[in-house]
């Protein structure tokens, strides 16, 4: 897990320095501070179980694999879009790619949402 978190930090620094202003490595997660002062917590304890959680003031954007939303086509992956209760299909990440590639996809999605404002 620790090695994976180091690779996420490298991707954040090398490929997303336009939106990431600081990075923190914790025992159970990576935290990224973005240009708008919001933060992303990445938890990836084991293969196929993860959470990419972006907190922006009172809004959340999280892609995770918690098995709570069986009616979603991308189950168990799903997106909490803006709030805990607004759950939609995961159209950002893909199956059968590396955790680093899905982290890149998530960060590109975040970059796109930031640019819309």
N, C-alpha and C positions, 0 to 999 in steps of 0.2 A: 504494500500500500504506500509506504513512504516514498519508494522509487517513483511510483505513479504520480504522487503529488509533486515531486521535484520536476517531473516532465511537464505537468500542467503549468507550473511556475515558469518554466523555460518558454513554453508556447505563449503564455501571457506576456512575458517581457519581450520576446523576439518578434511576435506577430501582431500584438494588440497594444503596443505602447502608445498608440494614438488615443486609446480610451482608458487604459489602465495606468493609474498614477502611483499605486503602491501595491505590494503583495505581502502577504503574511502566511507563514507556514505554521499550522497548529498540529497537534497530535492526531486530531480526528478530521481535519479539513484544511483546505486552502481558502484564504480570504483575499479577495481582490477589491481594491478601492478604485472606483471609476471617476472620470473627469467631472461628473455631476455630483460627487460625494456619496453616491449610492454604493452598495457593496454586494458582492457575489460570494456566496459560500458554496464550495464544491466539496461534496462528500462522495467518496467512491470506495467503500470498505471492501467489497468483493466484486468479482466480475458479474456484470448484469444487474447489479444493485447499486443505484446511485441517485444523487440529488444535485441538480444545478439550481441554486436558489438565489434569485436577484431581488433584493429589497430596495425599493425606491419610495422613500417617504412612506405613505400609507398603502402603497401598491406592492404586490409581489408577482413575480414571474418565475415559476419553478417548473422544471421538467424533472420528473422522478419516476421511479419504478415501484412505488408502494402499491400493493395489489388491491386497491380500494374501488377502482372504477372499471369493473368488468365489462360494461357496455361500450367502452371506447374501443374503436377498431385497432388502435395501436397498443392495446393492453399487453403488458402492464405499464408501458410508457404512456405518459399523459402530461399535459401542460395545465398548470394553474395560471390563467391569464388575467392578471390584474387583481385577483382575489382568490382566497382559498376555495370559494364556492363556484367560481367560473372555471370549469374543467373542460378542456377540449382535447381532441386527438393530437398526438405528437406528430407534427409535420416537419420538424427540424432535424431530429436525429435519425440515424439509420441502424438497422440490425446488421450484424456481421462486419462491423468496422471496429477499429481499435478505440479504446477509451480516449486516447489523445485526439483522434479524428472527430469523435463526437463532441469533445470539449471545444475543438475548433469550430464546429458547426454551431454549437451553442453561442460561442463568442461572436461569430459572424452575425447571428440573429440579434444578439444584444446590440452590436454596432449598428445594425440596420434600424432598430427601434430608437436608438439614441439620435440617429441622423434625421429621423422623421420629425423631431421636435425643433 
